[in-house]
């Protein structure tokens, strides 16, 4: 789902009158968001540990971050960051202009080895990696098929590409296959774009089936492993490893900001692919390069992911316990039963936008930070609380949050 409303979609008719000032127009739009319970709040959050934080002064157990393996506070990662930051804070220019730092070049090599590809190229964010890769690769005479529940950055990349954009439902792959078959003669090439883990409910994409379809029509599969890297697979290489399709995916996109615990994004693939992106992706070469300290820390995180598989095991155990406990409390957990229960993203369906906001606020007052997710991020009528589990969450923390959520929902309904 797309994550924001264009201004013209939320302003009232009077707010569009030419006689009104620009600020009045925006105020009217904000008022409309408030009335529909879809106005977002900017909070001040101070991290205490991987599982606790202060939210606007309230101390709470956090189920809000994507720090799945607790690497944002890992001693080795912090040391790598501090050691490099003591010498240089920022990159100073884009890599195209000023060249890559040895830390950035080293991380690209490490990412390629980790992903089992020939090469990798860094981007300033996961969003930039998704939009940059798709807009660079999809040409004017191409078609791009995008899962309806993909990250907003994937959807934006498809929309802004030169190709023809189609949306598909992963629950109806026969229709996707038929759609590609009907249109294959109209286009030079086709792409299938998908998340590996869908960020709003934690379900996994059926990558083997998507690869089968792609191979039938000589299409290219683009996979965003944002929530898969470090979490799934024996060695933490993501859903591509878990579902044994690593060598069937031509374009792998990832982020350094979730399980890796830092900042930035990357694309991994053939040497030819990465050379093309390096030369043509505007979101990459028109952005200042990632700071060397950030990439030094990310490289250390990759080593920890490989060397400390027990973090992944603890995460899986915590996620299974959380999902089962929430269900035992009578809460509606959105989930595709074909996906593993160890997925750390857990969505509790609330339905009504206002109720979701009230419940999230009450949970915060009770010491649990569980964010509400509303349209346009998710479909209308499916507002939810998104619970993100990390390896350091204890059973006591999870049980406390589940019981509290059950009680709050009973009192608010």
N, C-alpha and C positions, 0 to 999 in steps of 0.2 A: 504494500500500500504506500501511497505517497504520504509524506510526513508533514505537509503544510498546505495552507489555503492561499491561492493567489488573492491579492487585495481586492480585486473586483468581485470575487465570489462571496465576500463577507460583508461588504459595505451595503448600507441601505440605499434606496434610490436617492434620497435627499443628499446623502454623503457624496454622491457622484456629481452633484451640481457644480458647474464651473465657478460659481460665485464663492464657494466655500474654500477655505484655506487648506493647504496640504495637511497640516496638523489636525484640523477638524475632521478631515476625511479619515485619517488614521484613528482618531479617537472613536469615531463612529464604528469603525471596523472592530476595534478592541471591545467596545461595548457589546457588539453582536456576539463575539466570542464568549464574553462573560455570561450573556443571557442563555447561551446554548451549552454552558458548562464545559467549554473547550478552550478556555484561556489558560495558558501555561504559566507556571510560577517559577521565577528565578530564585533558587535557594542558595544559601551559603552553607557549604559542607566542609567540615574539617575532619580529615581522616585520623583515626586513633590507631586502628589496626586493620588487618584485611577483612575483619568482620564487624567492626564497630566504628562509629563516626558521630560527630556532632552535626545535626541538621538544624540550622537556625537556632542553635543553642541547646537543642534537645539531644541528649545522649541516647543512642539507639543501636540495635543490631541491624546491620545493613544487608538487605537482599536486593540491592540496586545496581551494583557494579558487575562488570564482565571480567573481573580479575580472578578467573576460575582457579588458577593454580597458586594464587598468592604471590606472584612473582614481582609485583610492584614494590614489595618490601623484603624481598629475598636479599640476604647479606651479600652474596656474590654479585648480584645485579646492581645493587646500590654502590658497591665498591667500584665496579667497572664504570658506572656513570660518574661518580665523584672524581675518580682518577683522571678521566678525560676532561671533565668540566673545569677542573682546576687549571687547565692549560688554555681551553677555548670554549666560549659559551655558544656562539652561533656559527653557522656556515658562512654567512656573509654574502652569498650570491647563489644563483642557480648552478647546478652541476654542469650544465651546458656551457656556461660562461667561465666559471672559475675552476671547473674540474671536480672530481670526486675526492673526498678525504679518504685516507687509507682505511678509516673505520667504516665508511660507507661502502667502499669497494670490497672490503673484507666481509661485510654483512651480506652483500649481494652474492658473493661466492658461497657463503655459508647457507643462505636460503636456497640456492640452486641445489646444493648437496642434500639439504634437508628434504626438499621436494622431489628429488630424483630427476631433475631437469638439467639441461645444458647451461642455462643461464637464468638470471633474475634481474629485475630493474626496480629500484626504489621509487616511491611516490610520497608526497608530503602527508597523505592521509589515506585511509581506506576508501573514503568517498572519492578522492582524486584518482585512486587506482582504478576503481570501477568505471567512473565516467570517462576517464582518460583512455582506458583500454578499449572500451566499446566504441566510443566515437572515432578512435583511430583505426580500428579494425573493420568496422562495418561500413561498406562503401555504398555509393549511390544506387547501384543495381543489385543490392543484397536485401535479404529479408532477415529479421531478427525476431525470434520467438522467446518471450519472456514470461516466466512464471508470475502469476498475479500476486503472489505473496512475497516476492523478492524484496530485498533492501531497496529503499528509495533511491539510493545511488545507482543501482543497476537499472531501475526503471528510468531514471533521468538520463542515464547513458544511452539507453535504447531510444528514448524519445528525441534526444538531441543528435543522434547519429544521422547519417545521410540515407540510411536504408529504410525500408518499410517495416513498421513496428506492429507485431501481433502479440496478444496475450493468450496464454494457455493455462489450463488447470491440471496440475500434476496428478489429480485423482481421475483424470480422463485422458490417459496417454494415447488411447486409440484415436481420439479426436485430434490430438496434436499430430500424430502420424499422418492422418488423413489430410490435415491442413497443409502440412509440408508437401505431401504428394500432389495436392491440387495446384499448388503454386510453384513447384520446382522449376517449371519451364519459363516462368515469368521473371525469374531472378538468376543472377550469376552465381550466387552462393547464399547459403542460409546458416544461421547461427542459432543454437539453443542456449539460453542464458538462465542459470539457476543459482540460488544459494545452496550450500550443502546442508546447512542447518538454518531453518527459518526462525528469525529472531524474535517473533512475537508469540510463538508457542513451543519452540524447541523440537519440532518434528524434522525428520531428515528427508532429503530428496532421494528419489529412486534413481540413483546415478547409473547403475547397470542398464536399466531399461532405457534411460535417456541416451546412453551411449549406443545401444542397439538401434534405436530410431535414427540417431545421427549417422551411424555407419551405413544404414540402409539408403540414405539419401546423400551421402558424402557431405554431411553438414559438420560444423565445428561446435563442440561443446565448450562453453565458458563457465567455470565454476568459481563462486566466491566462497572460500573456506573461512570467512571471518570468525564464525563461532565454532568451527571444527578443528582448526589448528591447535595442537597442544592438548585437546580434549579427547578426541577419538583416535582409534588405531593403536596397535601395540606399541609403536614408537612415537605416538602423538602426532602423526603426519596428517590427521584429519579424516574426514568421511571418505575421501578418495582411497585412503589406505584401508579403512574399515571395510569398505565395499569392494575392495580389490579392483579399482579402475584407474590407479595412478598413471598407467601408461596408455590409457585410452582418452585422457583429457589433454587437449592441446593447450588450453589457456587456464592456468590456475592463478586465482587472485587471493591475496591474503592481507591481513592487517597485523600490525605490530602492537596494537592498542588493547587487545583483549587478553587472551591467555598469555601472550608474550609480555604483557604488562608495561608497554611503552607508548610510542606514538609513531604513526606512519603507516604506509601500505606498500604492497609490492605485487608484481606480476612475475610468475615463473613459467618458463617454457623453453622453446628452442632458442638457439643463439640468433637465428634469423628473426624470430618473433620479437625478442628483446631489443635487438638492434633497430628494428622498425619503430618500436615504441620510443626508444631513446631519441630517435631522429624526428618523430612526428607527433608524439603525444603532448598536447599543449598544457595539460594539467601537470605534467612532469617538468618540462623544460622552462615553463614560464613561472615556476615556483622556486623560492629559495630552498636549497637542499636541506635535508634533515641535519640537525646539529650532530657533530661527531659523538658527543656524550650519549645521545639518544641511541645511536646505532651501535655504539660499543656495548651499552646495556642490553640491547636486543640480541646481540650476538651471544652474550653470556646467558641470556634467557633460553636461547635455543639449546645451548649445552646442558642447562639444567633440565629442560624438558626431556632430553634424551637420557641423561644420567640419573634422574630421580623419578622413575615411573610410579613410585608409590604415591606421588601427588595426584596422578591421574586416577589411581585406584581409590584413594580417599574421596576424590570428587565424585566418582561414580557411585560409591556407597552412600554418600550424603544425598545425592540427587534421587536415588531410588527410595531412600527413607523419606525424603521430603514429599515426593509424589504420592507414596502410599499413605503417609500420615494425613495429608490434605484430603485424600479421598475417603479415608476412614472417618474424617470429621464431617463428611457429608457435603463437601465442597465440590463444585463442578470444575474438573481439571481438563482443559482442552488439550487433546493429544491424539495423534495418529497411532493406533495400536501396532502398526508395522515398524515403528521406530523404537529404539531401546529406551527403557525406563531410566537409564543413566544420563539422559540428556539433561544438562543443568539449568536449562531455561524452562520455567514452569508457569503456565498461564492459568489463573483462576478466573473463570467467567463470572462477570457481574451483570453485564447487559446494559443497564442504564448509565449514561455518562455521569450524571450528578451523583448517583449512588456510588459509583466507583471512586469519585473524588472524595466524597465524604468518608468512605471506608478507609481509603489511604491516609487521610488526615487523622482519623481516629487511631489507626495503627501507629502512626508516628507519635501521637500523644501517649500511646501505651508502650513506646520503646522499640518499635519495629519500623524500619524504613522499607516499605514495599510500594513502589510507584504505581500509579494508575496510568493505564494506556487507553486513549480514546481515539475516535475518528479525528482526523483522516488517517492516522497511523494504522488503525485497524478498521474493519468494515463497520458501518452503522449497526447498532444493536449488539455489538460484541465487545463493549468496553470491558476491561479486565484489569486485574492486578498481576503484574509481571514479577515473578519471584526468581531471582538469579542466585543459584547456589555456588559456593566456592568450597575448595578442599578443606578450609579451616573452620567451616561451620560445624558446630557440634550437634549431636542429636538433641541435646537440651535446648539449644537455640532454635532449631527447626521445630521441635515439638511446641515450644512456647509460642512461636509465630503462628503455627497452624491452629492451636487452641484459641489464641487471641483473635485470629481472623474469623473463626467460627462464631465466637461470641459477639464480635462487632457486627457481623452481618445480621445476626439474629436481632440485635437491638436497633439496627438502622432500617430494616425492612418493615 
